[in-house]
Amino acid sequence: METHDTGRKLAFRLIYHDGYDLNFGAHVFPSRKYRMILDRLLAEGFAAQGDILAPEAAGDDDLALVHDGEWLEKLRHGTLSFLEIRQLEVPYSRQMVKAFWLAAGGSLLAARCALEDGVGFNVGGGFHHAFPGHGEGFCAVHDVAVAIRALQRRGEIRRAMVVDCDVHHGNGTAAIFAGDPTVLTISIHQYNNYPADKPPSTVDIHLADGTGDQEYLRKLGAAVETAIAGFRPDLVMYVAGADPYYQDQLGGLSLSLEGLKERDRLVMSLALSHHSAVAVTLAGGYAESLEDTISIHCGTAYAASECLADIGWRRTAPAAPSS
């Protein structure tokens, strides 16, 4: 692990690379947000340079655990068809491809840090619409799935759970892990929103338009508590989308800033209290004010610190596989 500086302030590491900027330009996805999140956390004194780790790009062997070789080759060489680019919904560039490779490496590094510290925080990632053989909805490489499969292959974890709180259904996640008893997937999302085709997660919480804090937190808490107590994952990959916010341009839920932070506390406290490590990825966020999106993502980092301080971390042996 390469650090940017010496000395630690936080009890967990922030994973970040300047190459996370996907180079989308004038696009609804504000890909410059990653640098802005880190800058604010540093400026507010929440983190110091010694808390930051720079990931390496995910390796070919790890990417191949999730993605078809043909799709990876198309991304590497820029040979996507017009229809594939239209489905991906972002402009192709070499910088974009590098950013997706780095995000996957970052989520893997965040997961490894989580197993050591209780929480690992990727200031990026969460590209949950990527499928093995194609990209959708701004997502070309499924960093969360790559992290899980890489850790399973190395024997560092046996069971993983994905808690996806982006406003959009985690269709790529559901498809990749369908029928896999070692990975439990939860998606809580606005039902009448992208994507139109929603393959079943292990647990899907379909929310009506305009759902607010109280109902959201009640349904999420019940689902996560039941799942984590019964499944006992070694690792929870938390997809902490900022887009359930009531002023999000691509969402139709009505969560407040405080409701979103309470959501973060809820997921992470339940995981830590059951001795499951938590790796955070940030996923979507398209607020009318970019500053609101930055505030929501920074709030997730603050919530992680609070949960770790309140509950602490004691790693247990990886859960035995089901008989």
Secondary structure, DSSP 8 states (H G I E B T S, - for coil): -EESSS---SSSEEE--GGG-----SSSS-TTHHHHHHHHHHHTTS--GGGEEE-----HHHHTTTS-HHHHHHHHHT---HHHHHHHTS---HHHHHHHHHHHHHHHHHHHHHHHHSEEEESS---TT--SS--BTTBSS-HHHHHHHHHHHTTS-S-EEEEE-SSS--HHHHHHTTT-TTEEEEEEEESSSS-SS----SEEEEE-TT-BHHHHHHHHHHHHHHHHHHH--SEEEEE--STTBTTBTT---BB-HHHHHHHHHHHHHHHHHTT-EEEEE-----BSSHHHHHHHHHHHHHHHHHHHHHH------------
